[in-house]
Amino acid sequence: MVHKKFYRVILILIAAILSEVSAKGAEPLPADTIAGSDAPEVKEFDRDIESVVFIPKGQWITGVNISYTQSNQNDYQFLIFQGISGDTYSFKVSPMLMYAIAPDLALGGRFSYARQLTKLEKADIVLDSETEYNVDHLYRLSHNYYGTVMMRNYFSIGNSKRFGFFSELQLQMGGGQSKITTGVGKDLTGTYERNLSFDVGLAPGICVFLSNYSALEVNVGVLGFSYVHTKAIRDQIYVSHRKAKSANFRINLFSISFGMAFYL
């Protein structure tokens, strides 16, 4: 029994010593030890990106984008479409006006008008030897108007004042109408549509100055949200509504636009 009591007293003393040593190790170090010469020096990180003022404050920016396409087909064949005969064209003009409220930061707006016309005399859709559809005398005409509020942020490439990038935030609202008819004579049927659209997007681009006051601009849509509401009246009797929502988080190659801008 004496030996057991002796061993118990020894274990209690060892536990007390270990607890005292751990408590001393948890004490904070003196301030002079932390700020000593052996402490590692923390340096401020710098990417060394050189930049100059690309667009000065008070600059007016104006320009216009114009696009026009036309095509004519006569007994044309493409994949499952055969015997296509008709013609189409599209036209779009977009004047722009902006003002630099701060260095490399501009606010402004854009107005756009788009017109499309499609005349299809005939076309055959052939899926296989036993499945075939015919379309003839299709006519479609549409007009659309858009108003856009824009904010641009410019930044140069190094010290260059000729080449630069910009990111453009766009808030667009628009509307328009279209007319679609098919058939002739007693088989004629048609639909009249009115639409209202709302778009929010981000369009980065490249700006290349050709002279001190003129530049070539190229931009492409990357991020965006779109909402379109369409009301259709068929044969002046039947009324229907269509709503479409879409979000785009990738490069949209169909939204690439080229234009001339003048910096006054």
Secondary structure, 3 states (H helix, E strand, C coil): CHHHHHHHHHHHHHHHHHHHHHHHHCCCCCHHHHCCCCCCCCCCCCCCCCECCCCCCCCEEEEEEEEEEEEEEEEEEECCEEEEEEEEEEEEEEEEEEEEEECCEEEEEEEEEEEEEEEEEEEEEECCCCCEEEEEEEEEEEEEEEEEEEEEEEEECECCCCEEEEEEEEEEEEEEEEEEEECCHHHCEEEEEEEEEEEEEEEEEEEEECCCCEEEEEEEEEEEEEEEEEEEEECCCEEEEEEEEEEEEEEEEEEEEEEEEEEC
